[in-house]
Amino acid sequence: MVTRQSHTTIYVLDQDKALEFYQGILGLEVRTDMRMDNGFRWLTVGPKAQPDLEIVLMPVKAGQDMDAETAERIRGLLEKGAMGVGVFETDDIHRDYAEWSAKGVHFVSPPKEQFYGVEALVRDNSGNWFSLTQRKKG
């Protein structure tokens, strides 16, 4: 029986640029940054409030997990903005919207009231989109 999720993966075009985004802008902390003998870099980040969750920033390239044709297709989907990576929560979406916008982050849609709280759609520097939400209080 599965008891929890420990890792999830976000495909990225460039791990260094992804790290600038996820650590430098979103404020996630680096959990692992290790280079293997075969040139592979195992890079994970996660929210400070969730120390048991690691997000793998996985480069899109042919290798053990995919062939060259698949890697090219995934790169194409990323560049078109067709890959969603989930939902991140914040305690102040309007603050984050203002700060991230000033840093050049691309918002697909600004914060909007929803039945569950406030939501904005964001695109990272690889083309992935995610939902940024602030839960409704009460």
N, C-alpha and C positions, 0 to 999 in steps of 0.2 A: 504494500500500500504506500502511495506517495504521501509524504508528510509535509513537504514544503518545496518551494522553488528556490534554488540557490543562485542560479545564473540565468541570464537571458542575453540574447545577442542582437546587436545593431550592426548591420553592414555599413561600412564607411569607405569613402574613396581614398582618404588619407588619414592615417591614425594620428599624426601630429596635429593636423588641423582639427580633427574631431576632438582631440584632447583640449585644444584651445577653447572649443565651444562648450563641451560638457563640463570641464573643470573650470575654465576661466570665466565663462559667462553664467552657466547654470549653477555653478558652485558645488558640483559633485566632487567627491574626493577620490583620488587614485587609490585603488585597492591592490592592484598588481601591475607591474610594468617590467616584464622579463623577456629578454631576447634568448631564443633557443639556438642551439648549434646549427640548425638548418636554416637560420635566417628569419624564422617565424617570430613574431612579437606577440606575446600574450599580454594584452592591455585591458584592464577592467577598472571601472569606476562605479560609484554608488552614492546614494544619498546618505548624509551623515546620520540621519535618524533611522536608517535601515542598514545596520552593519552586516546583516546576514544576506543581503542581496548584492550580487555583482552583475554589472552590465558589461558584457564583452564588446569592445569596439573592434570588430572583425574586419580586416581588409578584404576587399573583393578582388581575389586573384585565383587563378587556376592553381590547383594543388591537390592535397589529400581529400578535401571535402567537395570539390567541384572541378569540372573540366573547363577548358578555355571558352567554349561556346556558352556555357552557363554563366561564367563570370562576366562575359560581355553583355549578356542579357540582363543580369542583375545591375551592372553599371548603367545600362540604358534606362532601366526602370528608376534607379536612384536619380539620375539626371532629369528625368521627366517628373519627379516628385510623386511617384506612384507607390512608394513604400512607406507605410505607417509603422511607427514603433511603440505605440501605446499612449499611456496617460501619465503625466507627472503632476503631482499636487504641490500647491504653494499655499502659504498662509496669507499672502497679499498679492493678488494677481495684478492689481493696478500699479503697484510699485514695480513689480517685475516687468510689466509691459513697458512702463516709462524707461526703466534702466536698460532693458535689453534693446528697445527701439533705438535709444541713444547710442548703443554699441553696434548698431547696424544689423541686428537680428531681423530676419524676415518673418513677419506675422502674416499668415494666410488670412486670418480674420482677427479683429481686435476682440477684447473681452466683451462677452455678451451674457446677459442673464439667461439661465436655463433652469429647469425645474429642480435640478440637483445642486445648483450654485452658479458660479460664473466660469465661463470657458473661453479660451482663445486657442486658435490653431497656429502652430509655429513650424517653421522649416529649419532644419539644421544645415550646416555647411556642406553636407553630402547630398542634400535633397530630401532626406527623410522628413516626414511630418509627424508631429505628435500633438496631443491635446494637453494644454496646461489648464488645470482646474483649481478653483478654490471652492471647497465645499460650503454649502449653505449652513449657516450657524443655527443651532436650535433644534 
